[in-house]
Each structure stands twice: as C-alpha cells, then as structure tokens.
C-alpha cells in the first residue's frame, strides 16, 4: 500500500515492526520532552481520545447494522496498579484495524509532520496551541511512559485482536494480542520512575475530576464512577429544572450558597459557545474574604482547558461563576497562549455583552431585585464603569443612587434622572456625602432645592471617581453640585431679613479675602445659591472634588505629609444675620471679626470635605467662647 512507503516494515510471522520516519521521530521527541509544562495533561488527552472513540462508535451504530458486541456499555474505564507501576485506560468504542493502527498511531496527523516541524521552527519552539493543530495528543503519553501497549479490537464483526507496542524511541510493533479482545481499545502505560504517582488512585482521581468529569460517557476509576453530574451547559435550557441549575452551581463552583440568577445560552457566531453563568447570592469581597477569584472555567467539548482562565471575563466581572465551553478552542492550547489568544478576546466580548444584557433585563423587569443586587455587588459595576472603556457606555445606565426628590432608600438611575430633567437643564448634578442627612444639612443643596433641580446623592467614596470617569451621559455633563462655575440662573429669595447692600457686600467680600489670604480664599463674592446658610466654599475645579483630592493624595508619594490649604471660592449670604454681624464687627472689633471669618471659612471647608486638620479650628472655638 502507498501509505506504507512512509516507514520501513520488517514482517516476522504475524508480527510487524515499523520504524518511524525521521520527521516523526523529531515530533515524538518534541512532544515527549518539550511541550507540556503540566504533565497531568497527558491523562486528559487520553481520556478525551477514549471519549471520541465512544462517540464515533455511537454514530456508527446509527449507520451500520453489523456492529460487534452491540449491547456492550459505552464507557471509559481507568485502572491503577501501584505495585506494577502501570496505568490503564480502556474504552468500549470504535476500536481499530491493523491498517488504522498504522495510519493513526504510525504517523502524526496524516503526513502533517513536515508542516508541524516548520511551524515549530518558525515559532522558535513548540507550544500547546501548535500541537493542537496537528492532533498529536496521544503521543503526550511518552512524557510519562517507559513503554506503551495499545490493545484494540475493531467494531467490525470480522476483526483482529491486536497489540501496538512502542517505547517512543523510533519504532513500534503490531502483533496479535494473544487473546480475544472485547470491542474497543485498552492502553496500558508502564510509567517512568519519576511518574509512578500516576499509578496511585488518589492522584489519578484528582486529575480526572479536574479535567474530565463532564465527558459524555461513564468514567470509572477502579470501578468507581466519577462523572455523576451532567454537562448541563450542552443541554437545552428548557430541559433543565431550577433545582438542577442549583445543584450544578454547588457542584461545579464548590459553592455553599444558592445562585440568585443564572444565564444559560448557546451561540454559533462569532464562536461556538455553550455556557452557564451564575450570579452568586453573596459578595465574597463584602464578607471579608479578600479579592474575589474568577470562577468561570473554560472547557472545550466538555474537557477542561483552564479552571481560572485570565481575560475570559473582564476583571470587574470576577464575581461571576460557571462554565464556558467552546469547540473553537484548540484542546491543547497553553495557558500562556490562551491568555493572549484572539479567541479569548472574542469570547470576552461576547460574554461581557451577554452579562450586561442580562443585568439590563433584570433592572427593567425586576427593579427591586436589581436594587438589592446593586447594593450587594455595586462595587464591581462601579469598577467596570471606571475602568472598562469599551463597555462604559453600556454599564452607565446600571448605576444606581438616591436622589434629592425621592424617598430615602429609593434608588434611581441616570436614564431616569435625564427623563425627569427640566427642559432648560444642561447638566446632571450630584453631591457626595457620608449619608443622606449629611448632604441635606449641608449648604450645597439649597440652591438646587430652591429651583426645583434634582441632585443625585452619592454615599460611596468610589462614586465620585466613577462620575469623573463617566463625564457625560446622554450628552449631558455630569457635574458635582459644589463646583464654583455652575450657572443656575435667578431664583426668588426665600431667606428672611433684608440683604446687605451691593456696595457693603462688595467691601465685606474684599475684606474677607484679604484678611484670610489668597492661599486660602481665591475669591469671595455675594452668594447666588445660598438660602439658609451664611456661607459656602465652592470647588474651583469641577473635575477635582474633595473625594478625588483625598484619593489622589492617598496614591501619591506625599500621602503622609500635611495638606497645603486649598484655595476656594467663598460665597457669603447677604441676608444672613451672621454676615450682617461680621460686616459690623470688621470695623468695630477687627480682632473678633477676623476670628469669626476664620471660623466661617473652616465651617465651609468642613461642609466641603476639605478640612483635613481641625486642630487650629478647635483652639479658635475656645478663643471665641472666651470672648462671650
């Protein structure tokens, strides 16, 4: 036959010895010594081959009537023998004829060796992604084997019982097995001394449960069935019950809680994907367990590729759990190659969009349920808005916070805020504070409340940063309500008492700024936004709020040094009694007026969150009390 031209055959009785072609020897050397960093992979490869043989047999039974041992159970059986130092992997699959042994185990990827070696040379060394392209997974057994015996009997009614033997060093033999074999194949591996652990049940069980627990056929180890859970992600979701999802979640994710939601979907483009992703009920980071570790495992046709693949989902989705299976991933791809793979990038985009869409659906259909999710997991979505530029626009509508016009505890969204905006309003306003009471008792809300303008209330320190990163929403600028350059327009004065004259206010403001110094007061003017408060400190930089300043300081090399005073713009309320009193005292008692002005400034800085060192203020209060 033409295919036998690729090797030399020496025929002795019913046994044939074959010498591997020189190029095949090179490939075997690469596979056995340089490909896999994790030697456990060989067991995954061999069980996957056994599962493939069973799948081929199942298909053959649909098209052929005369199948040998038609009622035999389709299964993979793994046996360990610590005393003999062997590992056996058997299947009841399609088996091989003598010619198929030569074709499948005598050559690699059907004369693909030249192309394989050229690729190895081009890449500067072998890698698992490359190996996967040429189908040499079987030969990974020679990483751990001194000798391999492969017993097989074809599915055909008239078939031989054969034994293929090789030590991977240049030749192999094919001979009669010496006994009648059942249908299928049995691989007996005589392990190298360094790999005797693979003859121990506990070691083999750990590897099989990690990589092969979802193969489609029963997987038995020394008679014990290991794969008790089905690969639910490959089933139609209409055929899976709620309890099955919950059981699978606990089994796959080693979870103690139940999932609050899940998404089960399949896609054909741009990649073949079958997946079940779970939203856990409890946030591990909020429970003090440290930073969450991604728990979405990556499979290829039910065989584990990586239990913690990097970049499969963006970092902000690290709380998700579940399984992603893609037949488009090379089975033998390395973790290093996987991380930078364009396939992973495509999977990332598809999966992220699916998760965001699911969250949008929950927010729309079950707002109360989503509000609870935001309270528990909002830190992840905040992180996504702040760091994920590609998905920021899609994530922004999911942001939730309280509002000045809604009851305490009621959350709203940016789209809802924009929907309620006045026609003349051009900006989205927010205020940051420790809680609602702190914001409502401060001076910044007065002007907006008097004009009927809604202000968002943010209580999480990260929210300020998120708003700064977001910048705009629906073509509306997002601005902190303590910014100095906000133009709100006129509003009827609701404060009591007569205002100081324009001339007096001009003189008082000038005195106030000069007395306290330009390093503290950049500008002092008559207030246009005050109603009940005597004064307010306005942030001169709308993109650098007090919270942002604190964050920047914490990240800077000067984090432990005292803060320099922040020069702010001060607005004084011309109707407030304290301002009237200050105007009188600046001439009648300049010393007391200065103390009051300093105290007014510090009070406004406290309200603005800009006073980091209150020591001077405390001493001044005592001094003021002494003058009573």
C-alpha positions as CSV (number, residue, x, y, z in Angstrom):
1,X,0.0,0.0,0.0
2,X,1.1,3.6,-0.7
3,X,0.8,4.7,2.9
4,X,3.4,2.2,4.0
5,X,6.0,4.0,2.0
6,X,6.4,6.4,4.9
7,X,8.2,3.7,7.1
8,X,10.2,0.5,6.8
9,X,8.4,-2.7,7.7
10,X,10.0,-5.9,8.8
11,X,7.5,-8.8,8.8
12,X,8.0,-11.6,11.2
13,X,5.2,-14.2,11.3
14,X,2.1,-12.3,12.3
15,X,4.1,-9.5,13.9
16,X,5.3,-6.4,12.1
17,X,7.9,-4.0,13.3
18,X,7.8,-0.4,11.9
19,X,10.4,2.3,12.1
20,X,9.1,5.8,12.4
21,X,10.1,8.2,9.7
22,X,12.9,10.6,10.7
23,X,10.5,13.5,10.9
24,X,8.1,11.6,13.1
25,X,10.9,10.8,15.5
26,X,11.6,14.6,15.7
27,X,7.9,15.2,16.5
28,X,7.9,12.5,19.2
29,X,11.0,14.0,20.8
30,X,9.3,17.4,20.9
31,X,6.0,16.0,22.3
32,X,7.7,13.8,24.9
33,X,10.2,16.4,26.2
34,X,9.2,19.9,25.4
35,X,5.5,20.6,25.1
36,X,3.6,20.4,28.3
37,X,4.7,22.1,31.5
38,X,1.9,20.3,33.3
39,X,2.5,16.6,32.8
40,X,-1.1,15.8,34.1
41,X,-2.3,16.9,30.6
42,X,-1.4,13.5,29.1
43,X,-4.3,11.9,31.1
44,X,-6.7,14.5,29.9
45,X,-5.6,13.8,26.3
46,X,-6.0,10.0,26.5
47,X,-9.4,10.2,28.2
48,X,-10.5,12.7,25.5
49,X,-9.4,10.2,22.8
50,X,-11.3,7.4,24.5
51,X,-14.4,9.6,24.7
52,X,-14.0,10.4,21.0
53,X,-13.8,6.7,20.2
54,X,-17.0,6.1,22.0
55,X,-18.7,8.9,20.2
56,X,-17.6,7.5,16.8
57,X,-19.0,4.1,17.8
58,X,-22.3,5.7,18.8
59,X,-22.5,7.3,15.4
60,X,-21.5,4.1,13.7
61,X,-24.3,2.2,15.4
62,X,-26.8,4.6,13.7
63,X,-25.5,3.9,10.2
64,X,-24.3,0.3,10.5
65,X,-26.2,-2.8,11.4
66,X,-23.5,-5.4,11.9
67,X,-21.6,-3.9,15.0
68,X,-19.6,-6.3,17.2
69,X,-21.0,-6.5,20.7
70,X,-23.9,-4.1,20.1
71,X,-25.2,-4.2,23.6
72,X,-21.9,-3.5,25.4
73,X,-22.0,-0.5,27.7
74,X,-20.3,2.6,26.3
75,X,-17.8,3.7,29.0
76,X,-14.2,4.7,29.8
77,X,-12.6,2.7,32.5
78,X,-9.3,3.7,34.2
79,X,-7.4,1.3,36.3
80,X,-4.3,1.9,38.6
81,X,-1.8,-0.7,39.7
82,X,0.7,0.8,42.1
83,X,2.6,-2.5,42.6
84,X,3.2,-2.9,38.9
85,X,3.7,0.8,38.3
86,X,1.1,0.9,35.5
87,X,-1.9,3.0,34.5
88,X,-4.6,1.5,32.2
89,X,-7.2,3.4,30.2
90,X,-9.8,1.4,28.3
91,X,-12.9,2.2,26.3
92,X,-15.6,0.2,24.5
93,X,-15.5,2.5,21.5
94,X,-14.9,2.0,17.8
95,X,-11.5,0.3,18.0
96,X,-9.0,0.0,15.2
97,X,-8.0,-2.4,12.4
98,X,-4.3,-3.2,11.7
99,X,-4.3,-0.6,8.9
100,X,-6.0,2.0,11.1
101,X,-3.3,1.4,13.7
102,X,-0.6,2.1,11.1
103,X,-2.5,5.2,9.9
104,X,-3.4,6.7,13.2
105,X,-0.5,5.6,15.5
106,X,2.3,5.2,13.0
107,X,2.0,8.7,11.5
108,X,1.0,12.0,13.0
109,X,-1.9,14.0,11.6
110,X,-1.7,12.1,8.3
111,X,1.6,13.3,7.0
112,X,1.4,16.7,8.8
113,X,4.8,16.2,10.3
114,X,6.6,18.5,7.9
115,X,4.2,21.3,8.4
116,X,4.3,20.8,12.1
117,X,8.1,21.0,12.2
118,X,8.1,24.0,10.0
119,X,5.7,25.8,12.4
120,X,7.9,24.8,15.4
121,X,10.9,26.2,13.7
122,X,9.1,29.4,12.8
123,X,7.8,29.9,16.3
124,X,11.1,29.2,18.0
125,X,9.8,26.3,19.9
126,X,6.8,24.1,20.4
127,X,3.7,25.3,22.2
128,X,0.4,23.6,23.0
129,X,-1.6,25.7,20.6
130,X,0.6,24.4,17.8
131,X,0.3,20.9,19.0
132,X,-3.5,21.1,19.0
133,X,-3.4,22.0,15.3
134,X,-1.7,18.7,14.4
135,X,-3.5,16.2,16.5
136,X,-0.6,14.6,18.4
137,X,-2.3,14.4,21.8
138,X,-1.9,10.6,22.0
139,X,1.9,10.9,21.9
140,X,1.9,13.0,25.0
141,X,1.8,9.7,26.9
142,X,5.5,9.3,26.2
143,X,6.2,12.1,28.6
144,X,5.5,9.7,31.5
145,X,5.8,6.2,29.9
146,X,8.7,3.9,29.5
147,X,6.6,1.7,27.3
148,X,3.0,1.8,25.9
149,X,0.9,-1.2,24.9
150,X,-2.3,-0.4,23.0
151,X,-4.7,-3.3,22.7
152,X,-7.6,-2.9,20.3
153,X,-10.4,-4.7,18.5
154,X,-12.4,-3.0,15.8
155,X,-16.2,-2.6,15.8
156,X,-16.5,-4.7,12.6
157,X,-17.8,-8.2,13.1
158,X,-14.8,-9.8,11.4
159,X,-11.9,-8.2,13.2
160,X,-8.5,-9.0,14.7
161,X,-7.4,-8.6,18.4
162,X,-4.2,-6.5,18.1
163,X,-1.5,-5.0,20.3
164,X,0.5,-1.9,19.3
165,X,3.7,-1.5,21.3
166,X,6.3,1.3,21.5
167,X,8.7,3.0,23.8
168,X,8.6,6.1,21.7
169,X,12.3,5.8,20.7
170,X,12.0,5.2,17.0
171,X,9.9,2.1,16.3
172,X,6.7,0.3,17.2
173,X,5.3,-3.2,16.6
174,X,1.9,-4.5,15.8
175,X,1.1,-8.1,16.6
176,X,-1.8,-10.4,17.6
177,X,-3.0,-9.7,21.1
178,X,-2.7,-13.4,22.1
179,X,-6.3,-13.4,23.3
180,X,-9.8,-12.5,22.0
181,X,-10.4,-8.8,23.0
182,X,-13.7,-7.1,23.5
183,X,-14.6,-4.2,21.2
184,X,-12.7,-1.0,21.8
185,X,-9.2,-0.1,23.0
186,X,-7.1,-0.5,26.1
187,X,-4.0,1.5,26.7
188,X,-1.5,0.0,29.3
189,X,1.1,2.5,30.3
190,X,4.3,1.4,32.1
191,X,5.3,4.5,33.9
192,X,8.7,6.1,34.2
193,X,10.2,6.1,37.7
194,X,9.6,9.8,38.1
195,X,5.9,9.5,37.3
196,X,4.9,6.5,39.5
197,X,2.3,8.8,41.2
198,X,0.1,8.1,38.2
199,X,-0.3,4.5,39.3
200,X,-1.9,5.8,42.6
201,X,-5.7,6.1,42.6
202,X,-5.8,9.3,44.6
203,X,-3.5,11.1,42.2
204,X,-5.4,9.9,39.1
205,X,-8.8,10.7,40.7
206,X,-7.7,14.3,41.3
207,X,-6.6,14.7,37.7
208,X,-9.7,13.1,36.2
209,X,-12.1,15.1,38.4
210,X,-10.3,18.3,37.4
211,X,-10.3,17.8,33.6
212,X,-12.7,15.1,32.6
213,X,-15.7,15.0,35.0
214,X,-18.1,16.1,32.2
215,X,-17.3,13.6,29.4
216,X,-20.5,12.3,27.8
217,X,-19.9,8.7,28.9
218,X,-19.5,7.0,32.2
219,X,-15.9,7.5,33.5
220,X,-14.9,4.8,36.0
221,X,-11.7,4.7,38.1
222,X,-11.0,1.3,39.6
223,X,-14.7,0.6,39.4
224,X,-15.9,3.9,40.9
225,X,-17.9,6.2,38.7
226,X,-16.5,9.7,38.8
227,X,-18.7,11.8,36.5
228,X,-22.0,11.9,38.4
229,X,-23.0,15.3,37.1
230,X,-24.1,16.0,33.5
231,X,-22.7,18.8,31.4
232,X,-25.8,20.9,31.7
233,X,-24.5,23.7,29.5
234,X,-24.8,21.4,26.5
235,X,-28.5,20.7,27.2
236,X,-31.4,22.8,26.0
237,X,-32.3,25.1,28.8
238,X,-36.0,24.1,28.5
239,X,-34.9,20.6,29.6
240,X,-33.1,21.7,32.8
241,X,-35.0,22.3,36.0
242,X,-34.4,25.1,38.5
243,X,-33.1,22.5,41.1
244,X,-30.7,21.0,38.5
245,X,-29.2,24.5,38.0
246,X,-28.8,25.0,41.7
247,X,-27.2,21.6,42.2
248,X,-24.9,22.1,39.3
249,X,-23.9,25.5,40.7
250,X,-22.9,23.9,44.0
251,X,-21.1,21.0,42.3
252,X,-19.2,23.0,39.7
253,X,-18.4,26.1,41.8
254,X,-17.9,24.4,45.1
255,X,-20.5,26.9,46.5
256,X,-22.3,26.8,49.8
257,X,-24.9,29.3,48.8
258,X,-27.5,29.3,46.0
259,X,-27.3,31.4,42.9
260,X,-29.6,34.5,42.8
261,X,-29.7,34.3,39.0
262,X,-28.1,32.5,36.0
263,X,-27.9,32.7,32.3
264,X,-27.8,29.6,30.1
265,X,-27.1,30.3,26.4
266,X,-25.6,28.9,23.2
267,X,-24.2,30.8,20.2
268,X,-22.8,29.9,16.9
269,X,-21.2,33.1,15.8
270,X,-18.6,34.6,16.1
271,X,-17.7,31.5,18.0
272,X,-19.4,28.3,19.0
273,X,-20.3,28.8,22.7
274,X,-22.3,26.9,25.2
275,X,-22.4,28.4,28.7
276,X,-24.0,28.7,32.0
277,X,-23.0,31.7,34.1
278,X,-24.2,32.2,37.7
279,X,-24.7,35.4,39.7
280,X,-23.9,34.3,43.3
281,X,-26.1,35.5,46.2
282,X,-23.3,36.6,48.4
283,X,-20.5,39.0,47.6
284,X,-17.2,37.4,48.9
285,X,-15.4,40.7,49.0
286,X,-18.1,42.3,51.1
287,X,-17.8,39.3,53.5
288,X,-14.1,40.0,54.2
289,X,-12.7,37.1,52.1
290,X,-10.4,39.3,50.2
291,X,-10.4,39.9,46.4
292,X,-12.7,37.5,44.6
293,X,-11.0,35.0,42.3
294,X,-12.7,34.3,38.9
295,X,-14.6,31.0,38.9
296,X,-15.7,30.7,35.3
297,X,-14.0,27.6,33.9
298,X,-13.2,27.2,30.3
299,X,-13.9,23.9,28.5
300,X,-13.6,22.5,25.0
301,X,-16.1,19.9,24.2
302,X,-16.6,19.1,27.9
303,X,-12.9,18.8,28.6
304,X,-11.4,21.3,31.0
305,X,-8.9,23.8,29.4
306,X,-8.4,26.1,32.4
307,X,-10.3,26.4,35.7
308,X,-9.2,30.1,36.1
309,X,-8.6,31.5,32.6
310,X,-7.3,35.0,32.6
311,X,-9.1,37.6,30.4
312,X,-12.1,35.3,29.7
313,X,-14.2,37.9,31.5
314,X,-13.1,41.5,32.4
315,X,-11.7,42.0,35.9
316,X,-14.8,43.7,37.1
317,X,-16.9,40.5,36.5
318,X,-14.6,38.4,38.8
319,X,-17.7,37.6,41.0
320,X,-19.3,35.5,38.3
321,X,-19.2,31.7,38.4
322,X,-19.9,29.0,35.9
323,X,-18.7,27.3,32.7
324,X,-17.9,28.4,29.2
325,X,-17.4,25.7,26.5
326,X,-16.2,26.5,23.0
327,X,-15.4,23.9,20.4
328,X,-13.4,26.5,18.6
329,X,-10.6,26.5,21.2
330,X,-7.7,24.2,20.4
331,X,-7.8,21.4,23.0
332,X,-4.0,21.6,23.7
333,X,-3.7,25.4,23.9
334,X,-1.3,26.5,26.7
335,X,-2.4,28.9,29.5
336,X,0.2,31.5,28.3
337,X,-1.1,31.3,24.7
338,X,-4.7,31.2,25.9
339,X,-4.3,34.5,27.7
340,X,-3.3,36.4,24.6
341,X,-5.5,34.4,22.2
342,X,-7.8,36.3,19.8
343,X,-10.3,33.5,20.6
344,X,-10.3,34.6,24.3
345,X,-10.7,38.2,23.2
346,X,-13.7,37.3,21.2
347,X,-15.2,35.2,24.0
348,X,-14.6,38.1,26.4
349,X,-16.6,40.5,24.2
350,X,-19.5,38.1,23.7
351,X,-19.8,37.0,27.3
352,X,-19.5,40.6,28.7
353,X,-22.2,41.8,26.4
354,X,-24.4,38.9,27.4
355,X,-23.9,39.6,31.1
356,X,-24.6,43.3,30.7
357,X,-27.8,42.5,28.7
358,X,-28.9,40.2,31.5
359,X,-28.4,42.9,34.1
360,X,-30.3,45.3,31.9
361,X,-33.2,42.9,31.7
362,X,-33.2,42.4,35.5
363,X,-33.1,46.2,36.1
364,X,-36.1,46.7,33.8
365,X,-38.3,43.7,34.7
366,X,-37.4,43.4,38.4
367,X,-36.2,46.8,39.6
368,X,-36.4,45.9,43.3
369,X,-34.4,42.7,42.8
370,X,-31.8,44.7,40.8
371,X,-31.7,47.4,43.5
372,X,-30.7,44.7,46.0
373,X,-28.1,43.4,43.5
374,X,-26.6,46.9,43.2
375,X,-26.4,47.3,47.0
376,X,-24.6,43.9,47.2
377,X,-22.5,43.9,44.0
378,X,-22.4,47.6,43.0
379,X,-18.7,47.8,43.7
380,X,-18.0,45.6,40.7
381,X,-20.2,47.6,38.4
382,X,-18.6,50.9,39.6
383,X,-15.2,49.4,38.8
384,X,-16.5,48.4,35.3
385,X,-17.7,52.0,34.6
386,X,-14.4,53.4,35.8
387,X,-12.0,51.0,34.1
388,X,-13.7,49.3,31.2
389,X,-13.8,51.9,28.4
390,X,-15.3,49.6,25.8
391,X,-18.3,48.8,28.0
392,X,-18.6,52.1,30.0
393,X,-21.5,53.4,27.9
394,X,-23.4,50.2,28.3
395,X,-22.7,50.0,32.0
396,X,-23.6,53.6,32.9
397,X,-27.5,53.0,32.9
398,X,-27.0,50.3,35.5
399,X,-25.5,52.8,38.0
400,X,-27.9,53.4,41.0
401,X,-28.0,56.0,43.7
402,X,-30.5,58.0,45.8
403,X,-31.9,61.4,44.8
404,X,-33.0,64.6,46.4
405,X,-36.6,64.2,45.1
406,X,-37.1,60.6,46.1
407,X,-37.7,59.0,49.4
408,X,-34.7,57.8,51.4
409,X,-33.7,54.3,50.3
410,X,-35.2,54.6,46.9
411,X,-32.7,54.2,44.1
412,X,-32.7,55.8,40.7
413,X,-30.7,55.6,37.5
414,X,-29.1,58.1,35.2
415,X,-31.7,57.4,32.4
416,X,-34.5,58.1,34.9
417,X,-32.8,61.3,36.1
418,X,-32.4,62.6,32.5
419,X,-36.1,61.7,31.8
420,X,-37.1,64.0,34.8
421,X,-34.7,66.9,33.9
422,X,-36.1,70.3,33.2
423,X,-36.0,71.4,29.5
424,X,-33.6,74.2,30.3
425,X,-31.2,72.0,32.4
426,X,-28.0,71.1,30.7
427,X,-26.1,69.2,33.4
428,X,-26.6,66.3,35.7
429,X,-25.8,67.3,39.3
430,X,-24.6,65.1,42.2
431,X,-23.3,65.5,45.7
432,X,-21.1,63.2,47.7
433,X,-21.6,62.7,51.4
434,X,-21.3,60.2,54.2
435,X,-25.1,59.8,54.2
436,X,-28.3,61.5,53.2
437,X,-28.6,63.5,56.3
438,X,-25.1,65.0,55.9
439,X,-25.9,66.1,52.3
440,X,-29.3,67.5,53.1
441,X,-28.0,69.5,56.1
442,X,-25.1,71.0,54.1
443,X,-25.2,74.3,52.1
444,X,-24.8,72.9,48.6
445,X,-28.3,71.6,48.2
446,X,-30.1,74.9,49.0
447,X,-29.7,76.5,45.6
448,X,-30.9,73.4,43.7
449,X,-33.8,72.7,46.1
450,X,-35.0,76.3,45.7
451,X,-35.0,76.0,42.0
452,X,-36.6,72.5,41.9
453,X,-33.5,70.9,40.4
454,X,-32.9,67.3,41.2
455,X,-29.5,66.3,42.7
456,X,-28.1,62.7,42.9
457,X,-26.9,61.6,46.3
458,X,-23.7,59.5,46.4
459,X,-22.5,57.8,49.6
460,X,-19.8,55.6,48.3
461,X,-16.3,57.2,48.0
462,X,-15.8,55.5,44.7
463,X,-18.9,57.1,43.2
464,X,-17.2,60.4,42.9
465,X,-14.4,58.8,40.9
466,X,-16.9,56.9,38.8
467,X,-18.8,60.1,37.9
468,X,-15.5,61.8,37.0
469,X,-14.6,58.9,34.6
470,X,-18.0,58.8,33.1
471,X,-18.0,62.6,32.5
472,X,-21.2,62.7,30.4
473,X,-24.4,60.8,29.9
474,X,-26.8,61.2,27.1
475,X,-24.8,64.3,26.0
476,X,-25.4,65.9,29.5
477,X,-22.3,66.8,31.5
478,X,-22.1,65.2,35.0
479,X,-21.1,67.9,37.5
480,X,-20.5,68.0,41.2
481,X,-23.0,70.4,42.8
482,X,-20.3,72.1,44.8
483,X,-18.5,73.3,41.7
484,X,-17.9,77.1,41.5
485,X,-18.7,77.6,37.9
486,X,-22.3,76.3,37.9
487,X,-24.8,78.7,36.4
488,X,-28.2,78.1,37.9
489,X,-29.9,81.4,37.0
490,X,-32.0,83.6,39.2
491,X,-34.3,82.4,41.9
492,X,-36.7,84.3,44.2
493,X,-35.0,84.9,47.5
494,X,-36.7,82.8,50.2
495,X,-34.4,83.8,53.1
496,X,-35.7,86.2,55.8
497,X,-34.3,89.7,56.5
498,X,-33.1,92.5,54.3
499,X,-29.9,91.9,52.4
500,X,-26.8,94.0,52.8
501,X,-26.4,96.5,50.0
502,X,-24.4,95.6,47.0
503,X,-21.8,98.1,48.0
504,X,-21.5,96.8,51.5
505,X,-21.2,93.2,50.2
506,X,-18.5,94.2,47.8
507,X,-16.5,95.8,50.6
508,X,-17.1,92.9,53.0
509,X,-16.1,90.3,50.4
510,X,-12.9,92.2,49.6
511,X,-12.1,92.4,53.4
512,X,-12.8,88.7,53.9
513,X,-10.5,87.6,51.1
514,X,-7.7,90.0,52.1
515,X,-7.9,89.1,55.8
516,X,-7.7,85.3,55.3
517,X,-5.2,85.5,52.4
518,X,-5.2,84.3,48.8
519,X,-3.6,81.0,49.7
520,X,-6.9,80.1,51.5
521,X,-9.5,82.2,49.7
522,X,-9.1,82.5,46.0
523,X,-12.2,84.7,45.7
524,X,-15.1,85.9,47.8
525,X,-18.4,87.0,46.3
526,X,-22.0,87.6,47.1
527,X,-23.8,84.3,47.2
528,X,-26.3,83.5,44.5
529,X,-27.1,79.9,45.7
530,X,-27.5,80.4,49.4
531,X,-30.8,80.4,51.2
532,X,-30.4,79.4,54.9
533,X,-26.6,79.1,55.3
534,X,-24.3,82.1,55.9
535,X,-21.5,80.9,53.6
536,X,-20.4,78.2,51.3
537,X,-17.0,77.1,49.9
538,X,-17.2,76.3,46.2
539,X,-14.8,73.9,44.5
540,X,-12.8,75.8,41.9
541,X,-12.2,72.7,39.9
542,X,-15.3,70.7,39.0
543,X,-13.2,67.7,37.9
544,X,-11.2,67.6,41.2
545,X,-13.8,67.2,44.0
546,X,-12.9,66.8,47.7
547,X,-13.2,63.0,47.4
548,X,-10.9,63.0,44.3
549,X,-8.4,65.1,46.2
550,X,-8.3,62.6,49.0
551,X,-7.9,59.6,46.6
552,X,-5.1,61.4,44.7
553,X,-3.3,62.1,48.0
554,X,-3.5,58.5,49.2
555,X,-2.0,57.4,45.9
556,X,0.8,60.0,45.9
557,X,4.3,59.8,47.4
558,X,3.3,62.6,49.8
559,X,0.5,60.7,51.4
560,X,1.9,61.1,54.9
561,X,2.7,64.9,54.7
562,X,0.3,67.6,55.9
563,X,-2.0,69.0,53.2
564,X,-1.5,72.5,51.9
565,X,-4.6,74.7,52.3
566,X,-7.0,74.5,49.3
567,X,-7.8,78.0,47.9
568,X,-11.5,78.0,47.5
569,X,-14.2,80.4,46.3
570,X,-16.3,81.7,49.2
571,X,-19.8,82.9,48.7
572,X,-21.5,84.9,51.5
573,X,-25.3,85.1,52.1
574,X,-26.2,88.9,52.2
575,X,-29.4,88.1,54.1
576,X,-27.9,86.0,56.9
577,X,-27.6,87.6,60.4
578,X,-24.1,86.3,60.8
579,X,-23.0,88.1,57.7
580,X,-24.6,91.3,58.9
581,X,-22.8,90.9,62.3
582,X,-19.5,90.3,60.5
583,X,-19.9,93.5,58.5
584,X,-20.4,95.4,61.7
585,X,-17.5,93.8,63.6
586,X,-14.9,94.3,60.9
587,X,-14.8,98.0,61.8
588,X,-15.9,97.8,65.5
589,X,-13.8,94.9,66.6
590,X,-11.3,93.8,63.9
591,X,-9.7,91.1,66.0
592,X,-13.0,89.4,66.8
593,X,-14.1,89.8,63.2
594,X,-11.0,88.0,62.0
595,X,-11.6,85.1,64.3
596,X,-15.2,84.8,63.1
597,X,-14.1,85.0,59.4
598,X,-11.6,82.2,60.1
599,X,-14.2,80.1,61.7
600,X,-16.7,80.7,58.9
601,X,-14.1,79.6,56.4
602,X,-13.3,76.4,58.4
603,X,-17.0,75.6,58.7
604,X,-17.4,75.8,54.9
605,X,-14.3,73.7,54.4
606,X,-15.8,71.0,56.8
607,X,-19.0,71.0,54.8
608,X,-17.0,70.7,51.6
609,X,-14.9,67.9,53.0
610,X,-11.7,69.9,52.5
611,X,-10.6,70.4,56.1
612,X,-8.2,67.6,57.0
613,X,-6.6,69.1,60.1
614,X,-9.2,70.6,62.6
615,X,-6.6,71.4,65.3
616,X,-6.5,75.2,64.6
617,X,-10.2,75.4,64.4
618,X,-10.6,73.7,67.9
619,X,-8.3,76.2,69.5
620,X,-10.1,79.1,67.8
621,X,-13.5,78.0,69.1
622,X,-12.2,78.1,72.6
623,X,-10.9,81.6,72.0
624,X,-14.3,82.7,70.6
625,X,-16.1,81.2,73.6
626,X,-13.7,83.1,75.9
627,X,-14.9,86.4,74.4
628,X,-18.6,85.8,75.2
